[in-house]
Amino acid sequence: MSTFYTEVTCELDPGYSLIIEDDGRVAYAYLMSYGDIIGDVWLYNHPEAMNKVDWNNQQMPWLNPPEYLKAGVSITPVTDKSQIRCEWNETPDDGLIEASISLHGKFIAQVLSGSKPGWSTLVAKDGPLAQVY
């Protein structure tokens, strides 16, 4: 059950949007194009994840394990849409839509079409849930 869910519509093209969902365990952002997920990125964990992760048996959506995270970094969970800022851009080469995500006034992540996963300022190394920004 979701503890927080919101959808932010793209200012450049209303067919695109960003869904931010926090289920009380973990939060993700999903870049949408006309109802389809075209990119995603992990935003934060609530509990600390186990050091060894069995990707096949862990409850989805997955917590990001400590081995991928920057030490000592934590984010206060989002509880209101006003705590989110999304900046929309078109990539210069191909015109794809990209979204930069700030939580509580701090830039956290970026996601664009085809980025599964996107990039996070909170990770120390690339992993299956987020790439280093």
Secondary structure, 3 states (H helix, E strand, C coil): CCCEEEEEECCCCCCEEEEEEECCCEEEEEEEECCEEEEEEEEEECCCCCCCCCCCCCCCCCCCCHHHECCCCCCCCCCCHHHEEEEEEECCCCCCEEEEEEECCEEEEEEECCCCCCEECCECCCCCCCEEC
